[in-house]
Amino acid sequence: MTYKSDSYWQQQADYIMNIDMDVETYQYTGTQKIIYTNNSPDELNNVFYHLYFNAFQPGSEMDARVQSISDPDKRLAQNIEGKNQPLYESRIAKLQPNEIGYLKVISLSVNGKPLTYKVEGTILEVHLDKGINPGEKVEFDMVFRGQVPLQIRRSGRNSKEGVALSMGQWYPKLAEYDDEGWHADPYIGREFYGVWGDYDVKIAIDKHYTIGGTGYLQNPEEIGHGYAKKNVITDGDKLVWHFKAPNVHDFSWAADPDYRHDTFQMKDGPMLHFLYKKDMDSEYLNNWKAIQSKAADFFEYYNLNIGLYPYQQYSIIQAGDGGMEYGMCTFITGERSFNSLLSVVSHEIAHNWFQFVVASNESKHEWMDEGLTSYIEDEALNVIKGTNKENAQETAYERYVGFANSGYEQPLTTHADRYASNKAYSRAAYSKGAVFLSQLRYIIGEDQVKKTIKKYYRDFAFKHPKPFDIIRTAEKVSGLELDWYFIDFAQTTNTIDYGIKTVDKRSVTLERIGLMPMPIDITITYTDDTQEQFYIPLRQMRGEKPTSATILSDWAWAYPTYSFETSKKIKSAEIDPSGFMADVDRENNTYNRKKNN
């Protein structure tokens, strides 16, 4: 599927790959054909490939970052004894030649003509003697070799739970080119951005191994292994697994000789596949059985509240080092309590909407991926677990407010690899990203946010939306002006802090202490114990959210205070009793009249 119009276009890269995996050496050879369509208005004189596995080598940029960041990922660094503070040692730095990861290009040509290229860390730089014109299709052919790293970070071999092969970011992958140019980011630690295309992949592997991953298996009768009754028996030691995946921007797979393979057919939904180690303790095996119907519940929730999942299959695979989303599948660690398994499954399934269908640039706009996913995950868990919290995002608010008050916050415009710490990345991408969407309920109303999510998915499925596309969608749904919200909350570290300055019998004066503007909900309790809700519109919104509250005159941001009169004597007052506004100091949000006053 290719999107192209006067105002929008995106590239297309269709892959045909044949892979031969040696499970003894963890090395593999491959041939790759890419049919690349230049839908851009630009002539392309260079192309770039990602060679992700090269990150798992001593001296790589990933290794250097592990050694220089204050709080390295514990999956990549081990603690060594320090005198006054923890010291960390990079695990990548200690990998031996037979333990490192690599991707080596043996040959590369375009339309049959050899190309010159240069490897720079995890990027292959390719110069084209003849540019690719707008609208032109070309064929890139490559022969390559790879080695799966011993170090597990999303992908790798021999995980702590005994999974043999976790194959994410395992092949030379064309970088994305969009209206901002090439996105040939080195693989330092964060996530990815890819070109849409159709994949046709054949993997030859030891006949005792079971594979699960992206795409539809084309030859289940030949493979067996729980996919179908096996009718064809191989004469050799290997089976060839043939997968096709239409319209995806990545292809991943995992393999192990001891996978148990279960399926769960949803009513009016995809076939769910579960691949997990059959030799786990009974507690974990029981959890993997119990999670299957719950996974179907999450699909139903997301289908209803976001939009329909567009593929006929999804696989949940014990692999990797935590939880990582891929096209039509996810890798998760399997030795978890049921609640932990429920949480990671809900999150990774949600990623199929917010990232693998609505495909933002995770390197530049990480919060569009993790934040929106975290928001809808918490909403789903709140319903499916039956906790029924008024605000399912309570934890996200707490983490964001703590971060905003810490002095270490960086804006959401920060590149994913440029955060000063891993904690800063997490608080921004996951917590503040979730609050961004949750707080919209306070600004435009809950029903309007639900409509915004559905319209955003409908309008940007199989595209590469940017941050402002979310807020423009909310503007179209609500009819309100919301650029101020996007600018302050997503592009700066300005904070929200409103307080009750004074109350005098029947009058209230509020103050804006933080730099960020907001409309204000305030509840007044009178001395006769009746209550009245008031709504103070923000002038630059040019309108109000749907509300049953008494609507007062606008408050323009430039005025630091705002006063209004009530009809009766005031007993108490509270700004935003719902807690949906991310005020960084709620202690000044309430007023209670003393008994003698």
N, C-alpha and C positions, 0 to 999 in steps of 0.2 A: 504494500500500500504506500503510495507516494502522495504527499500533500504539496501542492504548488498552486499559487495564485499570485495576483499582482502584489498582495501585501504579505504573503506567507509562503515559505518554501522550506523544504528540508531534504537532506541528502538520502540516498538509498544505497545500501550495501548488502547484496545477497551472497551468502557464503555456501560453498561446497567444500567439505573437508573430509579427508580420509586419515584416520589415526591408527597407529599400531603401538599398543602399550605393552611394555615389559614389566610385569608385576614384581620381578625379582630385583631389578636394578632401579625401578621407578623412573625409567627413561622411556621416551616415546618419540616416534618420528611422525611427520605429518606432511600432507600436501594440502594446499589451500587455493581455491579459486574464488575470487571476489568479482562479481559484476557490480561495478560502481557507477551510479548515475549522478552526474553533476546537475542537480536541480537549481543551483545557485545562479545568480546573474553574473558571476565572476569566473574568469579563467583561472584555473588552478595550476600552478607551476611546481608545487611541492605537495607531497602527502606525508602523513605521519602515522605510524603504528605504535600501539602500546605493547610493550614486552613486560608484562606485570611481574612474571616470575623472577626477573632480574633483580627485583627489590630484595630478595632473600639471599643476599651475598654480603660478606664482610666488606665494609667500606661503602655500601650503597647509601643513597639518601635516606631510605627508611632506617637503616642502621644508625646513621649519624643523628637522625632526629630522636631515636630512642635514647641515645647517649646524652643528648643535650636538653631535652625537655624535663621540667621539674617533676612531673608525675607520669613516668612512662607507663604504657599499657603493660600490665603484669603478664600478659600472654607473650610479650616480646622481651621482657626484662625480668631478671631475678634479683631479689634483694641480697646484698652482701653487707656484712656488719660494718657500720660506720660509728665514729666516736660520738658525734653530736647530732647527726641527722642520718636518715636512711640513705644508703648508697645503692645504686642499681648498676647491673652489668647486663649489656645487651646479649641476648641469646643468639642473635643473628651473627654477631662478631665472632662467635666460637664455632660456626658451622664449618665442617670440613668439605673438601671438593666433592665428595660423593653424597653430601647432605644439603648442599646449596640448591637453590632453584635457578633455573635459567631457561631462556628461549634464544636459540641461535638460528639465524636465517642462513640457509645454505645457498639459496638462489632466489631471485625475484625478477619478474619481468612484467611488462605491460603490453598487452596486445602482441605477445610473442617476442618483444624486444627487451634484452637485459637492461636492468636499471642499476645505477650507482646508489649506494646508501651508506649510512653511518649510524652506528649504535652509540647512543648517549644515555647510559644508565638504563632506564626503563622505556626509553623512546627510540624508535627507529626513524631516522630522518631520511627521506627519499626525495631526490631531485629528479624531476621529469624533464627529459630533453624536449619534449613537445607537450605543451600545456593541455589540460582537459577543458574544452570549451563549454560554455553554458548549454545544458541540454544534452551533452554528449555522454554515451556509455563507453566504458573501457573495461578490460578484463585484466586483473592482476593475478599472476600465478606465483606461488611461493612453495618452496620446500623448506621445512624447518625441523629442528630437533628441540626437545625439551627435557628438563629433569624436574620432578616434583620435589619441592623442598621438604626437609624433615621438620622445619619450623612451621607450625600451624598458625596462620593468621587468615581467617576465613577459609583459605584453601591450604593444601599441604598433604602430607602422608602420615599414616600411623598416629592418629590422634590419641589423646589421653584415654578416650573411651574405646580405642582399638579399631576405629574405622580406617581402612587401608588407604583410600584415595578420596580426597575432597577436592574436586576439580573446578574451582572458580577462577576466573581471570587466567586461564591456562593456555590460551592460543594467541598468536599475533593478531591484534584487533585494531582495525582502522580507527583513528581518532575522528571525532566529530568536527565538522565544519558548519558553522551557522552564520547568522547575520553579524556576529561579533568576531568572525574569523575562526582560525583553528583553535581547538582545545586539546593541546598536547601536553597535559599536566603530568609531571612525573608522579610515580606511585610512591608516596611518602607515608601514607597511613589512612587517608580517608577514602571516599567512595567514588562513584564512577559516572560517566556520561557517554552514551553510545549512539550509534547510527541505527536507525530502523532497517530491518531487512528480513528476508526469508532464509532460514538455515536448513541445510541438508548435510547431515553429519553421520559418518560411519566410523565406529570404534571397534577395533579388533583387540580382544582382551582374553586372558585365561578363561577357559570355559566354565570354571567353577565360580566365577565372580558374577554378582548381580549388579546391574546398573539402574540408577534412577536419576532423573534430571529434567532438563528443558525438552519440550517437544513430544511428539507422538511417535511411539515405536511403530515402525513400518513392517517389521517381520517377527511378530510375537510367536508364531508357530515354530519358527526356526530357533528361537531363543529359549522359550520356556521360562524357567525361573519365576513362576508365579504369574507371568503375563498371559500365558496361554499354554494349553497342552502341547508339548513339544513333539512334532512329527518328523523333523529332519534332524539327524544326528551328525555332528561334525566328524570328519575323519582325523582332524588335527587336534592340537591342544587349545585352540582359540575359537571363539565365536565372534561374529561380526554383528554388532548392534547397529541398527539403522534408524536414525531419528530425523523427523522433519518438524520444524517449528516455524509457523507462519507469522510474520510481522512482529518480531521481537527485537530487542536491542542488546541481547546478550545470550550466551548459551553456556550452561553449566551442568555438571554431572558428578555423581559420586558412585563409588564401586567398592564392594566388599564381598568376600566369599561366605560370610555368615549373616547376610541380611535376611530378615523375615519380611515378606511382602504381603501387606493387606490392602484391600480396596474397599471403598465405601461409595456407592452410587447415590448421589443426591437426587431427590425428586426435583425435576426442572432445574437441574444444576450440573456441575461437572462431576466427573469421576475423580474421587480423591484417592491418592496412592500414599501409603505409609510404608517406609522402608527403615528398619531399625534392627539393631544387633539382637539376635535371638538368644545370646548367652548372657544377657543382663540379669541382675537379680529380679526375683519375681515381682517385687514392688514396682520396679520400673517397667517391666513388661505389662503389668496390669494397667499402669498409667497410660501406656501407649495404646492399649485397647480402649480405655475409657475416653481418651481424647478424641477419638474418631467422630463420634456423633457431635461433640462440641465444636470440632472444626467445621462441620456442616452448619451448625448454628451460626458461627461467625460469617460464613459465606452468605447465609440468608440475610443476616443483619446488614452486611455491607452492600449486598445487592439492592436491598430495600432503601438504604439511607445514603448511598452514593450513586450507584448505577450498576448495570449488569456486568458481571465478569465475562469477558469476551471469548474465553477459550473453553474447551470441553474437558480439560484435565488440569489437575494440580497435584503436586507431590510434596509431601513433608518427609524430609530425609534426615536421619541421624548422621551428621557429618559436621565438619568445620570446628569452630572453637567457641560458639555461643549461639548467635542467631544472625543469619544473613540472607537477605532476599535476592532471588534471581528470577529469571523469566520462567513462569509456570511452575516454580518450585521454590523451596527454601531449604537451607542447611540449618539444623539446630543441634545442640548437644542434647543427649537423651536421658542421662542419668540425673533426673530432676524429680522434685516433689510434684504432685499433681498440680498444685496452684502455680508453681513455677512454669511447668509445661503449658498450662492453660494460658498464662500471660505471654510467653514467647510465641506460642502459636497464634494467638490473637493479633499480636504485633506484626509478625511476619506475613500472615495472610493479608492484613490490611495494606501492606506494602505493594501488593499486586495492583491495587488501585492507585495509590499515591507513590509511584515511581515506575512500576512496570507497565502501566497504561498511560497515566499522566506522568510523562517522563521529563522531569526537571533536571537541570544540571546540578548533580549532587555536590560537585566540587565547589561551585560558586554559591549555590543557594541551598545549603544543606538543610536548613529549617523547613523548606518546602517539602522535603522528603520526610525527615524524621518528625518534625513538629506536627504536620497534618496527620501523619500516621499515628503518632502518640495520642492526638486528640480523639480520633475516631476509635482507636483501640480502647481507650478508657471509657468512652461512651458505650461501646459494645459490652465490655466487661461489666459495667454498671447494671446493664439489663440482664445479661446472660447469667451472671453470678447472683443476681437478685439483691445486690447491695442497695440499690435505689437511693444513692446519695443525691442531694439537691445539686451539688456541683461535683461531677465526676473528676474534674481536673484539680481537686484540692492540692494534691501533691505537687503538681506542676506549678501552681501559684506559689506555694511555699518555697519551692526551690528557686523559682525566678526571683521572688522578692528578696530572698537571702542573697542571691547573686548580685542583684541590683544594688543592694546596700553594702556589698563587700568591698567596693572600689576596684574590683578586677573585671568588671563586665566589659565585653567588647560587642560592638554592634552586629546585627545579623547580616550586614554586608561583608563581614570578614570572610575571606576565603577559608574553606574548611581546614586547610593545612597551616593556616597562619595564626590560629589561636595560641595564646601564651601557654596554655595548659590543656590537658585532656578534659579536666573538669570544666573549664571555661567553654570548651566546645560542647560538651554534653548539656550544660545548663542553657546554652544559647539554642542549639539545634533542637533538642528534645523539649525542654521545659518552656522556654520563652516562645518557641515555635508553636507549641500546643496552646499556650495562653493567647497568642495572637488570634487564633480562631475562636477560642472560647470567649474572649473579651468582646468579640464582635456581637455576641448575644446581648451583652449589656448595651452596646451602642445602637444596633439596628433591630434587635428582637430575635428570639429563638427561632420562630418560624421563618424569618427572613434568612437566617444563617443556614437552616436546613435546605432552603431553596437555593441558596448560594452554592453549597457543596454539590448539589445535583447538577446545577447549571455549569459549574466549573468543570466537573467531570465530563459532562455531555459535550461541552465546547472544546475541551483540550485533550480528550482521549486520543492517543496515538500522535500526540504533538509534543513539543518541547516548550511548555509555558514558562514564563518568567514571573518574578514576584508580583509585579504590578498587575498581572492578569488576574490574580486572586481578588485584589481590591476593586478592580474595574468590574469584575463579575458581581461583587457585593453592591457596587453602586448601581448597576443595571437592575438588580433585583429590588433594592430598597428605594431607589430614587433619590438617595442622599449623596452628598459630596463627602468622600472619605479619604481623599489624598492626604490630608493632615494626619490621619491615623497611621497610614502606611509610612509616611516620612518620619514621624517621631518614633514610632514603636519598632519599625523594621530597619531604619537607616541610621538611628542615633542611639545613644544610651540615655536620653532624656527620660526622666521618671515621672510617674503620676503621684502627686501628693496633694490632696485637698483636706482642709480642716475646718472645723467650726470655730470661728474666731470669737464671736460673742453672741449671747442670747439675752434679750431684754423683754420680758413679759410676752409681747406678741410680735417681736421682730427678731430676725436671724441674720447674722453676717457671716458669710463663708469666705475663706481665703484659698487662693491657689498658691501653693508653696513650691511644688515641682514645676519644671518647665513644660511638661506635656499637657495639652488641653484635653478635656473630656466633658461630655454632658454629665449632668449630675442628677441622680435619684436621691431623694432625701425623705425620710419618714419622720413625721412629727407626731408625738403623743401629747395630747392636751391634759390639763389638770383634771378633767372629768373622765380621763382614761379612754377617750375616743382617739382614733388615729386618722391621719390624713397623709397620703403620699403626694409628694410634689416632684415635678420634673422640670429641670432647668436646661433648655436646649443650648447646645454650643452653636454660636452664631454661624461659624464657618461650615457647619453641616448643611445649612440651608434647608432645614426641616427637622422633623422629630420622628422618633421611632413610634410604632403603635403602642399606646399606653392608656391606662384608665386613670392615671394620676392627674392631679391638677397641674396644667401646663403653665409655667411662669414665662416671663420675658427672657429673651436670649442673654447669654453671658458670653461676651467677646473675650478672647484669650488675653488681649493686652491689658485688661483691667484685672489687677491682682485680687480685688475683693468684689463681693456681690451681696446685696441685702434684699430681703423681702419681708413682707408683713403677713401675719396669719390672722384668722378670725377670732381665735380664742387664746387664752393664756397657755403658754408652753410648759410642759413638764419635762420632756426629754426630746432629743433629736438624734438621728443617726444617718450619716451619709452612706449610701450603698449597703443596706442591710443584707442584700443577696450575696455580697462578696465576689461578684463577677468582675468588678473593676480592680485592676492590679495596683492598688494603692500601696506604696512602699512603707507607709507609716499609718496604720489604722487606729493608733491610740488617740489621734486628734479628730477622729471621725464621729465621736459621740459626745453628747452633752446630757447631763442629768441635773435638774434643779434641786438644790438642797431644800430640805423640808421647811426651814424657816423663811425661805425667800417667797 
